[in-house]
Amino acid sequence: MNFQDRPTQGSITPASRQLTTGQRRKVFIITAASVGAVLAILVGWNVFTGIMMKKFFANNKPPPLAVSTEVVQPMTMAQSMTAIGSVAAVHQVTISAEIGGQVSKLLFVAGQPVKKGDVLVQLNDSTEQADLLAARAQQRLTKVSLDRAQSLIARGFVSQSQLDQAKSQFDSVSATIARNEALIAQKRVRAPFDGTLGVRLIEVGQYLQAGAAMVHLTDTSFLYVDFTVPETARPHLRMEQDLNITVDAYPGETFAGRIYVIDPQISPDTRAVKLQAIVQNRDNKLMPGMFANVKVELPAKPDVLTVAEIAIDHTIYGDSVYVVKPGDAGADGKPTLKAVRAPITAGQRENARVAVTGLKAGDRVVTAGQVKLTEGATVTLSTEPVLVAPTTLPRE
């Protein structure tokens, strides 16, 4: 026996390191059975939890949501048309000099009211006054000559030509007097109508050319409001139609007026109708040049379905409301109510009410609590009053 062929101490033969076929089969069976048992347990647990969750949600429905509602009823709704416009004066002029001259007196106070005929400015008329005195003296002389000629012609002492010459001289001097009086009147500038004066534009001693501006005069008792509406609104407009005016300077306050002029032409550029309304200026609050919001009153429209403005849900997909309808019977067998979303088309708004189409009279619409609703949610009718937004902000 060779030394190399002897097994060393502690070595294992290849036959001892390998499992037999029977042992491998046993190990595979045990492993497969263990994995199958684990999978069966997992599948069974998932099926069991699914069944239990279905039972839980089936037997534990959320309680009904309390909502406030209103019944849709037809009503007569006031109709109106809105526009924007500008306030203008009925009477407004710039007082100016008819002829040139030097300002000798200012007889008005800027910003004060004046009456028609009040003298506002006196220009220097000393030359015209002197010419008037001379013309009147000449008139007296020509009048004496005319009277003498008229008395002598009857007796044949003067000819007809001499009488005609005396009359011509008298008429010429009278015309000179009238001209001087007219010049003097032109240099006495008066108010052409009742109104309020603006800022003074001249000074005493200033020489004015003919047409130079002195002061602005405005009658603010009545004012015009110029505005436009689309041509489609023309059939609804008529003379003397009532309207209301609001301005930014006096929020919340309205001024009553009526349509005064309807332009017979439609602008080819804007396809709009020009209108002019006349408004009584209470307490002189309105001023020419103000921006005005115009609301034209139209004949009321009957049998209009409206809902509260807070009932409408506005989304990018359109407007809708929740309508309360009968639902399935509850667990106790009693009837229930559910909320169903209904698409609508919103129209005119008036006093927190909105004209709508897509509903019918008698529908019960949710007015409060719709934020937490989903399609088909079970609801109950609340008896609590609906909160209404205040019309004015609270002040300290």
SEDRENNU-114320 format. One line per field, with one value per residue (C-alpha): chain; x, y negated, z negated; residue in three letters. Coordinates in nm, 2 decimals. Layout:
<nodes>
unit <- c(A,...)
u <- c(X,...)
v <- c(Y,...)
w <- c(Z,...)
code <- c(ALA,...)
</nodes>
This chain:
<nodes>
unit <- c(A,A,A,A,A,A,A,A,A,A,A,A,A,A,A,A,A,A,A,A,A,A,A,A,A,A,A,A,A,A,A,A,A,A,A,A,A,A,A,A,A,A,A,A,A,A,A,A,A,A,A,A,A,A,A,A,A,A,A,A,A,A,A,A,A,A,A,A,A,A,A,A,A,A,A,A,A,A,A,A,A,A,A,A,A,A,A,A,A,A,A,A,A,A,A,A,A,A,A,A,A,A,A,A,A,A,A,A,A,A,A,A,A,A,A,A,A,A,A,A,A,A,A,A,A,A,A,A,A,A,A,A,A,A,A,A,A,A,A,A,A,A,A,A,A,A,A,A,A,A,A,A,A,A,A,A,A,A,A,A,A,A,A,A,A,A,A,A,A,A,A,A,A,A,A,A,A,A,A,A,A,A,A,A,A,A,A,A,A,A,A,A,A,A,A,A,A,A,A,A,A,A,A,A,A,A,A,A,A,A,A,A,A,A,A,A,A,A,A,A,A,A,A,A,A,A,A,A,A,A,A,A,A,A,A,A,A,A,A,A,A,A,A,A,A,A,A,A,A,A,A,A,A,A,A,A,A,A,A,A,A,A,A,A,A,A,A,A,A,A,A,A,A,A,A,A,A,A,A,A,A,A,A,A,A,A,A,A,A,A,A,A,A,A,A,A,A,A,A,A,A,A,A,A,A,A,A,A,A,A,A,A,A,A,A,A,A,A,A,A,A,A,A,A,A,A,A,A,A,A,A,A,A,A,A,A,A,A,A,A,A,A,A,A,A,A,A,A,A,A,A,A,A,A,A,A,A,A,A,A,A,A,A,A,A,A,A,A,A,A,A,A,A,A,A,A,A,A,A,A,A,A,A,A,A,A,A,A,A,A,A,A,A,A,A,A)
u <- c(0.00,0.14,0.17,-0.04,-0.34,-0.39,-0.67,-0.56,-0.71,-1.04,-1.11,-1.46,-1.53,-1.74,-2.01,-2.07,-2.10,-2.40,-2.77,-2.95,-3.23,-3.48,-3.35,-3.36,-3.72,-3.80,-3.64,-3.83,-4.17,-4.12,-4.01,-4.30,-4.55,-4.42,-4.44,-4.79,-4.90,-4.77,-4.94,-5.26,-5.26,-5.19,-5.46,-5.71,-5.63,-5.68,-6.01,-6.12,-6.02,-6.20,-6.52,-6.50,-6.44,-6.74,-6.96,-6.82,-6.89,-7.22,-7.34,-7.17,-7.30,-7.22,-7.50,-7.72,-7.59,-7.81,-7.87,-8.09,-8.31,-8.57,-8.84,-8.81,-9.12,-9.20,-9.19,-9.20,-8.85,-8.75,-8.56,-8.28,-8.00,-7.66,-7.42,-7.14,-7.15,-7.02,-7.19,-7.22,-7.37,-7.70,-7.58,-7.21,-7.02,-6.70,-6.77,-6.56,-6.53,-6.72,-6.48,-6.13,-6.08,-5.92,-6.08,-6.18,-6.40,-6.46,-6.81,-6.82,-6.66,-6.52,-6.72,-7.04,-7.38,-7.51,-7.85,-7.92,-7.83,-7.59,-7.30,-6.98,-6.70,-6.69,-6.44,-6.32,-6.59,-6.50,-6.44,-6.78,-6.95,-6.80,-6.90,-7.25,-7.28,-7.16,-7.41,-7.70,-7.62,-7.61,-7.94,-8.11,-7.99,-8.10,-8.44,-8.50,-8.41,-8.64,-8.93,-8.88,-8.88,-9.19,-9.38,-9.26,-9.33,-9.70,-9.69,-9.46,-9.15,-8.92,-8.91,-8.96,-8.59,-8.49,-8.73,-8.58,-8.23,-8.33,-8.49,-8.18,-7.95,-8.17,-8.17,-7.80,-7.73,-7.98,-7.79,-7.47,-7.63,-7.75,-7.41,-7.24,-7.50,-7.43,-7.06,-7.11,-7.34,-7.07,-6.82,-7.05,-7.04,-7.34,-7.43,-7.64,-7.82,-7.84,-7.55,-7.23,-6.90,-6.57,-6.21,-6.14,-5.92,-5.86,-5.73,-5.83,-5.62,-5.56,-5.62,-5.84,-5.86,-6.20,-6.30,-6.06,-6.19,-6.29,-6.46,-6.66,-7.03,-7.22,-7.58,-7.58,-7.95,-8.00,-7.73,-7.69,-7.56,-7.42,-7.39,-7.41,-7.58,-7.55,-7.78,-7.96,-8.10,-8.27,-8.61,-8.63,-8.56,-8.81,-8.82,-8.88,-8.78,-8.67,-8.32,-8.09,-7.74,-7.46,-7.12,-6.80,-6.79,-7.11,-7.12,-7.46,-7.65,-7.86,-7.99,-8.31,-8.33,-8.50,-8.39,-8.40,-8.24,-8.21,-7.97,-8.15,-7.83,-7.62,-7.24,-7.09,-6.77,-6.91,-7.26,-7.39,-7.67,-7.59,-7.83,-7.86,-8.04,-8.13,-8.09,-8.19,-7.88,-7.99,-7.78,-7.55,-7.36,-7.30,-7.05,-6.98,-6.71,-6.80,-6.79,-7.15,-7.30,-7.63,-7.91,-8.21,-8.53,-8.71,-9.06,-9.08,-9.08,-9.33,-9.30,-8.92,-8.76,-8.50,-8.27,-8.07,-7.73,-7.55,-7.71,-7.51,-7.19,-6.96,-6.69,-6.49,-6.74,-7.04,-7.29,-7.49,-7.71,-7.79,-8.15,-8.30,-8.49,-8.63,-8.37,-8.36,-8.53,-8.30,-8.21,-8.52,-8.74,-8.81,-8.77,-8.46,-8.35,-8.05,-7.87,-7.84,-7.63,-7.83,-7.67,-7.82,-7.78,-7.76,-7.92,-8.00,-7.92,-8.14,-8.13,-7.93,-8.16,-8.05,-8.28,-8.20,-8.30,-8.27,-8.50,-8.87,-9.11,-9.13,-8.77,-8.61,-8.26,-7.99,-7.90,-7.65,-7.43,-7.36,-6.99,-6.97,-7.21,-7.12,-7.34,-7.61,-7.53,-7.80,-7.93,-8.18,-8.36,-8.22,-8.45,-8.17,-8.20,-7.96,-7.68,-7.71,-7.41,-7.44,-7.51,-7.27,-6.94,-6.93,-6.77,-6.60)
v <- c(0.00,-0.33,-0.62,-0.84,-0.60,-0.60,-0.83,-1.11,-1.14,-1.34,-1.34,-1.26,-1.06,-1.20,-0.95,-1.08,-1.45,-1.38,-1.33,-1.03,-1.07,-0.98,-1.25,-1.52,-1.43,-1.46,-1.80,-1.93,-1.81,-1.97,-2.30,-2.31,-2.22,-2.51,-2.76,-2.64,-2.67,-3.03,-3.13,-2.97,-3.16,-3.49,-3.43,-3.33,-3.63,-3.87,-3.71,-3.72,-4.09,-4.18,-4.01,-4.17,-4.52,-4.48,-4.38,-4.67,-4.94,-4.78,-4.80,-5.13,-5.39,-5.76,-5.94,-6.17,-6.53,-6.81,-7.07,-7.38,-7.39,-7.59,-7.50,-7.65,-7.86,-8.08,-8.46,-8.79,-8.92,-9.28,-9.32,-9.57,-9.67,-9.80,-10.03,-10.28,-10.64,-10.99,-11.29,-11.61,-11.95,-12.06,-12.42,-12.50,-12.79,-12.97,-13.34,-13.54,-13.90,-13.99,-14.28,-14.37,-14.60,-14.64,-14.49,-14.77,-14.57,-14.21,-14.18,-13.81,-13.56,-13.24,-12.93,-13.12,-13.08,-13.36,-13.45,-13.51,-13.88,-13.94,-14.16,-13.96,-14.17,-14.54,-14.64,-15.00,-15.18,-15.55,-15.62,-15.47,-15.66,-16.00,-15.92,-15.84,-16.18,-16.36,-16.16,-16.24,-16.61,-16.59,-16.40,-16.68,-16.94,-16.73,-16.67,-17.05,-17.09,-16.81,-16.95,-17.30,-17.16,-16.96,-17.27,-17.49,-17.25,-17.28,-17.65,-17.62,-17.78,-17.48,-17.23,-16.86,-16.80,-17.01,-16.81,-16.48,-16.61,-16.70,-16.36,-16.18,-16.37,-16.28,-15.91,-15.90,-16.04,-15.80,-15.51,-15.64,-15.64,-15.28,-15.17,-15.33,-15.18,-14.84,-14.88,-14.98,-14.67,-14.44,-14.57,-14.49,-14.10,-13.93,-13.57,-13.41,-13.17,-13.06,-12.86,-12.82,-13.00,-12.82,-12.94,-13.30,-13.33,-13.71,-13.99,-14.36,-14.58,-14.29,-14.37,-14.11,-14.03,-13.95,-13.60,-13.57,-13.33,-13.49,-13.22,-12.90,-12.90,-12.57,-12.49,-12.18,-12.16,-11.90,-11.70,-11.47,-11.12,-11.00,-10.62,-10.35,-10.00,-9.72,-9.74,-9.43,-9.63,-9.89,-9.72,-9.75,-10.13,-10.41,-10.78,-10.89,-10.54,-10.53,-10.45,-10.48,-10.63,-10.55,-10.71,-10.60,-10.92,-10.82,-10.44,-10.30,-10.61,-10.62,-10.91,-10.87,-10.98,-10.91,-10.87,-11.20,-11.13,-10.81,-10.86,-10.76,-10.61,-10.31,-10.35,-10.14,-10.11,-9.97,-9.87,-10.05,-10.29,-10.63,-10.75,-11.06,-11.06,-11.36,-11.34,-11.58,-11.67,-11.64,-11.86,-11.93,-11.61,-11.51,-11.70,-11.70,-11.46,-11.19,-10.83,-10.68,-10.33,-10.33,-10.08,-10.10,-9.96,-9.72,-9.57,-9.29,-8.93,-8.69,-8.32,-8.32,-8.03,-8.16,-8.02,-8.18,-8.28,-8.08,-7.76,-7.76,-7.58,-7.74,-7.51,-7.50,-7.25,-7.48,-7.58,-7.33,-7.29,-7.00,-6.89,-6.68,-6.37,-6.05,-5.79,-5.42,-5.29,-5.29,-5.00,-5.07,-5.06,-5.44,-5.65,-5.86,-6.16,-6.20,-6.49,-6.48,-6.73,-6.91,-7.12,-7.47,-7.78,-8.10,-8.42,-8.76,-8.83,-9.05,-9.09,-8.77,-8.57,-8.42,-8.33,-7.97,-7.72,-7.34,-7.31,-7.29,-7.44,-7.23,-7.11,-7.13,-7.29,-7.28,-7.63,-7.56,-7.26,-7.17,-7.20,-6.86,-6.69,-6.42,-6.28,-6.06,-6.15,-6.09,-6.41,-6.54,-6.87,-7.12,-7.37,-7.61,-7.95,-8.01,-8.26,-8.56,-8.78,-9.13,-9.41,-9.65,-9.59,-9.63,-9.95,-10.02)
w <- c(0.00,0.11,-0.12,0.11,0.11,-0.26,-0.38,-0.60,-0.94,-0.95,-0.58,-0.43,-0.13,0.16,0.10,-0.25,-0.13,0.11,0.01,0.14,0.39,0.12,-0.11,0.16,0.23,-0.13,-0.16,0.15,0.02,-0.31,-0.15,0.09,-0.18,-0.40,-0.11,-0.02,-0.37,-0.40,-0.07,-0.17,-0.50,-0.31,-0.06,-0.32,-0.53,-0.23,-0.15,-0.51,-0.55,-0.23,-0.34,-0.68,-0.53,-0.30,-0.59,-0.79,-0.53,-0.44,-0.79,-0.89,-0.64,-0.73,-0.90,-0.68,-0.63,-0.75,-0.47,-0.43,-0.13,0.06,0.30,0.65,0.73,1.03,0.95,1.12,1.17,1.23,1.55,1.60,1.83,1.71,1.89,1.81,1.90,1.82,1.65,1.86,1.79,1.94,1.95,1.93,2.10,2.07,2.01,2.25,2.38,2.69,2.76,2.64,2.34,2.00,1.69,1.46,1.21,1.11,0.97,0.89,0.64,0.78,0.69,0.60,0.76,0.98,1.14,1.50,1.59,1.30,1.40,1.37,1.53,1.62,1.89,1.93,2.13,2.06,2.43,2.53,2.25,2.37,2.73,2.60,2.43,2.75,2.96,2.73,2.74,3.12,3.11,2.92,3.17,3.47,3.29,3.27,3.63,3.73,3.53,3.68,4.03,3.97,3.84,4.13,4.41,4.35,4.41,4.71,4.56,4.61,4.89,4.87,4.93,4.63,4.41,4.54,4.47,4.11,4.06,4.20,3.96,3.67,3.76,3.81,3.46,3.32,3.48,3.33,2.99,3.04,3.14,2.84,2.61,2.76,2.71,2.35,2.30,2.45,2.20,1.92,1.91,1.76,1.67,1.95,1.71,1.35,1.24,1.04,1.13,1.15,1.11,1.20,1.50,1.52,1.30,1.26,1.50,1.74,2.11,2.28,2.65,2.79,2.70,2.40,2.13,1.80,1.59,1.64,1.56,1.50,1.43,1.20,1.12,1.40,1.56,1.87,1.85,2.19,2.23,2.49,2.51,2.77,3.07,2.95,2.66,2.89,2.88,2.51,2.50,2.52,2.44,2.08,1.96,1.60,1.49,1.19,1.17,0.93,0.90,0.73,0.52,0.33,0.30,0.22,0.32,0.64,0.85,1.05,1.41,1.74,2.10,2.27,2.62,2.82,3.11,3.43,3.57,3.46,3.46,3.75,3.55,3.22,3.32,3.02,2.96,2.80,2.54,2.32,1.98,1.77,1.40,1.12,0.92,0.56,0.33,0.62,0.55,0.91,1.12,1.49,1.59,1.33,1.43,1.40,1.37,1.54,1.47,1.71,1.57,1.81,1.78,1.52,1.65,1.50,1.42,1.38,1.19,0.95,0.68,0.41,0.53,0.26,0.39,0.72,0.74,1.00,1.16,1.48,1.61,1.56,1.30,1.10,0.79,0.56,0.58,0.29,0.42,0.25,0.19,0.10,-0.22,-0.52,-0.75,-0.95,-0.64,-0.65,-0.33,-0.30,-0.09,0.13,0.30,0.68,0.87,1.15,1.42,1.47,1.68,1.47,1.60,1.45,1.09,0.87,0.49,0.43,0.66,0.99,1.28,1.39,1.65,1.61,1.30,1.27,1.02,0.70,0.70,0.36,0.39,0.13,0.02,-0.27,-0.34,0.02,-0.03,-0.21,0.03,0.29,0.56,0.41,0.05,-0.21,-0.36,-0.61,-0.60,-0.86,-1.04,-1.11,-0.93,-0.64,-0.70,-0.47,-0.38,-0.51,-0.26,-0.43,-0.60,-0.98,-1.10,-1.43)
code <- c(MET,ASN,PHE,GLN,ASP,ARG,PRO,THR,GLN,GLY,SER,ILE,THR,PRO,ALA,SER,ARG,GLN,LEU,THR,THR,GLY,GLN,ARG,ARG,LYS,VAL,PHE,ILE,ILE,THR,ALA,ALA,SER,VAL,GLY,ALA,VAL,LEU,ALA,ILE,LEU,VAL,GLY,TRP,ASN,VAL,PHE,THR,GLY,ILE,MET,MET,LYS,LYS,PHE,PHE,ALA,ASN,ASN,LYS,PRO,PRO,PRO,LEU,ALA,VAL,SER,THR,GLU,VAL,VAL,GLN,PRO,MET,THR,MET,ALA,GLN,SER,MET,THR,ALA,ILE,GLY,SER,VAL,ALA,ALA,VAL,HIS,GLN,VAL,THR,ILE,SER,ALA,GLU,ILE,GLY,GLY,GLN,VAL,SER,LYS,LEU,LEU,PHE,VAL,ALA,GLY,GLN,PRO,VAL,LYS,LYS,GLY,ASP,VAL,LEU,VAL,GLN,LEU,ASN,ASP,SER,THR,GLU,GLN,ALA,ASP,LEU,LEU,ALA,ALA,ARG,ALA,GLN,GLN,ARG,LEU,THR,LYS,VAL,SER,LEU,ASP,ARG,ALA,GLN,SER,LEU,ILE,ALA,ARG,GLY,PHE,VAL,SER,GLN,SER,GLN,LEU,ASP,GLN,ALA,LYS,SER,GLN,PHE,ASP,SER,VAL,SER,ALA,THR,ILE,ALA,ARG,ASN,GLU,ALA,LEU,ILE,ALA,GLN,LYS,ARG,VAL,ARG,ALA,PRO,PHE,ASP,GLY,THR,LEU,GLY,VAL,ARG,LEU,ILE,GLU,VAL,GLY,GLN,TYR,LEU,GLN,ALA,GLY,ALA,ALA,MET,VAL,HIS,LEU,THR,ASP,THR,SER,PHE,LEU,TYR,VAL,ASP,PHE,THR,VAL,PRO,GLU,THR,ALA,ARG,PRO,HIS,LEU,ARG,MET,GLU,GLN,ASP,LEU,ASN,ILE,THR,VAL,ASP,ALA,TYR,PRO,GLY,GLU,THR,PHE,ALA,GLY,ARG,ILE,TYR,VAL,ILE,ASP,PRO,GLN,ILE,SER,PRO,ASP,THR,ARG,ALA,VAL,LYS,LEU,GLN,ALA,ILE,VAL,GLN,ASN,ARG,ASP,ASN,LYS,LEU,MET,PRO,GLY,MET,PHE,ALA,ASN,VAL,LYS,VAL,GLU,LEU,PRO,ALA,LYS,PRO,ASP,VAL,LEU,THR,VAL,ALA,GLU,ILE,ALA,ILE,ASP,HIS,THR,ILE,TYR,GLY,ASP,SER,VAL,TYR,VAL,VAL,LYS,PRO,GLY,ASP,ALA,GLY,ALA,ASP,GLY,LYS,PRO,THR,LEU,LYS,ALA,VAL,ARG,ALA,PRO,ILE,THR,ALA,GLY,GLN,ARG,GLU,ASN,ALA,ARG,VAL,ALA,VAL,THR,GLY,LEU,LYS,ALA,GLY,ASP,ARG,VAL,VAL,THR,ALA,GLY,GLN,VAL,LYS,LEU,THR,GLU,GLY,ALA,THR,VAL,THR,LEU,SER,THR,GLU,PRO,VAL,LEU,VAL,ALA,PRO,THR,THR,LEU,PRO,ARG,GLU)
</nodes>
